Amino acid sequence: MAEAGSRRSAFAWNFAGTTLYNFSQWLVLAILGRLFSQATVGEYSLLLALTAPVFLLTGLNLRVIQATDARRRWSVSQFERMRHLLNAVAMGISFLIGVFTFTDMGLLAALVAVCGAKAVEARGQLNYGYFQVHDRLDYVAQSLLSRALLGPMMVALAAFLTDSLAWSAVGLMVGWVIPQLLLDKPRVQRLIRNDPQATRPEEPRTVPALRAMLTKGFPLGVDAGVSSLSINAPRYLLQATAGSAALGGFVPLAYLAQLISSITSAMATTLISPMSRAYHEGRRKYFVRSLVRLVAFGAGVSAAAMVAAWAIGDWVIARALGPEYVNRPLLMALLLSSTVITLQRMLSKALEASTAFTRYMLVDSVTLATVALASVVLIPKFGALGAAHSLTMGFLLGTAVVLAMVVKLVNTMPDSPASRD
């Protein structure tokens, strides 16, 4: 009973922190939509679409490595060194992409500011991994809630005072760095002081340790980058074929639809560790029951979102973003794509729990290839609606692939009747 209560508490913290943090990123788009033109919103969306895959690809998913480093192969300072190194690489690559993509110096300046915000976000994820090591998901949620509050506030202030997209992005970076300095850093230091393994003398051979970390995290980074590219690929082609204004009308609605995935990820975070233990202990019934629970939860949230969008979506969007953003067919198409994305990601948790990371990468690669191909065919003909349908088609095929893998995984899973379900 205590474990169930703890899991409910963890879910509550994850739900509040993750959902509101993701909502705040949509709120930033809403603020920009109110204070700038739709084309400017499209430019900001393009900056996010360019930088997100780079930071995820080079990021190695260090949070997962740190949170699962039970043997403490690496010290806290070694994780920090790797994080700073990877952030520098990601910022350099993003800047080079910007140099070859943009001729407007204002956009290039905004790209640098967005990279700064992304670097702060990535550094925060490392803190969250250490909080997870100590089972302090409440610290993670409180930090996310602080960012969810300060980020949009600083964006609104900077946009109002300067009328500049670049300074608005600087405002976002400041809004995210304040909780990191005033909230996360003191808590990490306090946990380190009380953690004998964290305060042990640092290993003298740092370079081999970082090389081992790079080797371990490379597949996770590639998978995260490919997954991000699957989401962003239609945005690149929409920008190229229809321009910034069309992208600016598409992305705010896409972010709103993606809140489904952020809500369901809170449930997945609380169940992934018990599912992993169940898999390795041969408790097939518990493993399958947990997976069914995840899929049912995702389907329920998706259905509720689609009903709400049909009933009051136009009213909410008109007041939050402006009447020019109201597009019910596009919103419903994006919600359908988000439903399929959620289904694929919930099923993929079975692969993650069994540590079948190679299969996970295969699923994401198939998804990306299908999304890209569908985008090339559909977006020139149907514009933003084609972009939404491209996501649906790509993730639908990915869902079919992962479902076949999960069925095979469950059928070959050793069953231990003596273990408690």
Secondary structure, 3 states (H helix, E strand, C coil): CHHHHHHHHHHHHHHHHHHHHHHHHHHHHHHHHHHCCHHHHHHHHHHHHHHHHHHHHHHCCHHHHHHCCCCCCCCHHHHHHHHHHHHHHHHHHHHHHHHHHCCCHHHHHHHHHHHHHHHHHHHHHHHHHHHHHCCCHHHHHHHHHHHHHHHHHHHHHHHHHHCCHHHHHHHHHHHHHHHHHHHHHHHHHHHHHCCCCCCCCCCCCHHHHHHHHHHHHHHHHHHHHHHHHHHHHHHHHHHHHHCHHHHHHHHHHHHHHHHHHHHHHHHHHHHHHHHHHHHHHCCHHHHHHHHHHHHHHHHHHHHHHHHHHHHHHHHHHHHHCCHHHCCHHHHHHHHHHHHHHHHHHHHHHHHHHCCCHHHHHHHHHHHHHHHHHHHHHHHHHHCHHHHHHHHHHHHHHHHHHHHHHHHHHHHCCCCCCCCCC
